[in-house]
Amino acid sequence: MSSLPPLTPLPWRRGSDLARAIRSARLRLGLTHTQLAARARVSRLYVYQLEAGKDTARADKALAVLAALGIQALLIPGTPPR
């Protein structure tokens, strides 16, 4: 089995950013929505909604899905908006 290239860091500004990252990682690992949901202990519908870019996703569940994919979320200080 060949190893996958590393994921590149990307900003998470809206649901669509997170959706792309989750879908890409899930497909790279060859997981179905159901398999990822089981790993993250969330519903299949929740995984589907995350991948659809739902902006009102619960942070705790989103972090569980990311962890199940081997992705770590980092908060990096930036310049506050004026």
C-alpha positions as a Markdown table, in Angstrom:
| # | Residue | x | y | z |
|---|---|---|---|---|
| 1 | Met | 0.0 | 0.0 | 0.0 |
| 2 | Ser | 1.4 | 3.4 | -1.0 |
| 3 | Ser | 1.5 | 6.2 | 1.5 |
| 4 | Leu | -0.6 | 9.3 | 0.8 |
| 5 | Pro | 1.1 | 12.7 | 0.4 |
| 6 | Pro | 0.6 | 15.0 | 3.4 |
| 7 | Leu | -2.3 | 17.4 | 3.5 |
| 8 | Thr | -1.5 | 21.1 | 3.2 |
| 9 | Pro | -2.7 | 23.5 | 5.9 |
| 10 | Leu | -5.7 | 25.7 | 4.9 |
| 11 | Pro | -7.8 | 28.4 | 6.5 |
| 12 | Trp | -11.2 | 27.6 | 7.9 |
| 13 | Arg | -13.3 | 30.8 | 7.4 |
| 14 | Arg | -16.6 | 29.2 | 6.4 |
| 15 | Gly | -18.4 | 25.9 | 6.2 |
| 16 | Ser | -17.3 | 25.4 | 2.6 |
| 17 | Asp | -13.6 | 25.5 | 3.6 |
| 18 | Leu | -14.2 | 22.8 | 6.2 |
| 19 | Ala | -16.3 | 20.8 | 3.8 |
| 20 | Arg | -13.6 | 20.6 | 1.2 |
| 21 | Ala | -11.0 | 19.5 | 3.8 |
| 22 | Ile | -13.2 | 16.8 | 5.3 |
| 23 | Arg | -14.3 | 15.4 | 1.9 |
| 24 | Ser | -10.8 | 15.4 | 0.6 |
| 25 | Ala | -9.4 | 13.6 | 3.7 |
| 26 | Arg | -12.3 | 11.1 | 3.7 |
| 27 | Leu | -11.8 | 10.2 | 0.1 |
| 28 | Arg | -8.0 | 9.9 | 0.5 |
| 29 | Leu | -8.6 | 7.4 | 3.3 |
| 30 | Gly | -11.2 | 5.5 | 1.2 |
| 31 | Leu | -13.9 | 5.9 | 3.8 |
| 32 | Thr | -17.6 | 6.2 | 3.2 |
| 33 | His | -19.8 | 8.7 | 5.1 |
| 34 | Thr | -21.0 | 5.8 | 7.2 |
| 35 | Gln | -17.5 | 4.6 | 8.1 |
| 36 | Leu | -16.3 | 8.1 | 9.0 |
| 37 | Ala | -19.4 | 8.7 | 11.1 |
| 38 | Ala | -18.8 | 5.5 | 13.0 |
| 39 | Arg | -15.1 | 6.4 | 13.6 |
| 40 | Ala | -16.1 | 9.9 | 14.8 |
| 41 | Arg | -19.2 | 8.7 | 16.8 |
| 42 | Val | -21.5 | 11.1 | 15.0 |
| 43 | Ser | -24.4 | 10.4 | 12.6 |
| 44 | Arg | -24.0 | 9.8 | 8.9 |
| 45 | Leu | -26.3 | 12.8 | 8.3 |
| 46 | Tyr | -23.9 | 15.0 | 10.3 |
| 47 | Val | -20.9 | 14.0 | 8.2 |
| 48 | Tyr | -23.0 | 14.6 | 5.0 |
| 49 | Gln | -24.0 | 18.0 | 6.3 |
| 50 | Leu | -20.4 | 18.9 | 7.1 |
| 51 | Glu | -19.4 | 18.0 | 3.6 |
| 52 | Ala | -22.2 | 20.0 | 2.3 |
| 53 | Gly | -20.8 | 23.1 | 4.0 |
| 54 | Lys | -23.3 | 23.6 | 6.7 |
| 55 | Asp | -22.2 | 26.7 | 8.6 |
| 56 | Thr | -23.9 | 25.9 | 11.9 |
| 57 | Ala | -22.0 | 22.7 | 12.6 |
| 58 | Arg | -21.3 | 22.0 | 16.3 |
| 59 | Ala | -17.6 | 22.5 | 17.0 |
| 60 | Asp | -17.3 | 19.5 | 19.3 |
| 61 | Lys | -18.7 | 17.2 | 16.6 |
| 62 | Ala | -16.7 | 18.8 | 13.8 |
| 63 | Leu | -13.5 | 18.3 | 15.9 |
| 64 | Ala | -14.4 | 14.7 | 16.4 |
| 65 | Val | -14.7 | 14.2 | 12.7 |
| 66 | Leu | -11.4 | 15.9 | 12.1 |
| 67 | Ala | -9.8 | 13.7 | 14.7 |
| 68 | Ala | -11.2 | 10.6 | 13.1 |
| 69 | Leu | -9.5 | 11.7 | 9.9 |
| 70 | Gly | -6.2 | 12.3 | 11.6 |
| 71 | Ile | -6.5 | 16.1 | 11.2 |
| 72 | Gln | -5.6 | 18.5 | 14.0 |
| 73 | Ala | -7.3 | 21.9 | 14.2 |
| 74 | Leu | -5.1 | 24.8 | 15.2 |
| 75 | Leu | -6.1 | 28.2 | 16.3 |
| 76 | Ile | -3.6 | 30.8 | 15.1 |
| 77 | Pro | -3.8 | 34.4 | 16.3 |
| 78 | Gly | -4.4 | 36.9 | 13.5 |
| 79 | Thr | -5.2 | 40.6 | 13.2 |
| 80 | Pro | -8.7 | 41.4 | 14.6 |
| 81 | Pro | -11.1 | 43.0 | 12.2 |
| 82 | Arg | -11.7 | 46.8 | 12.6 |
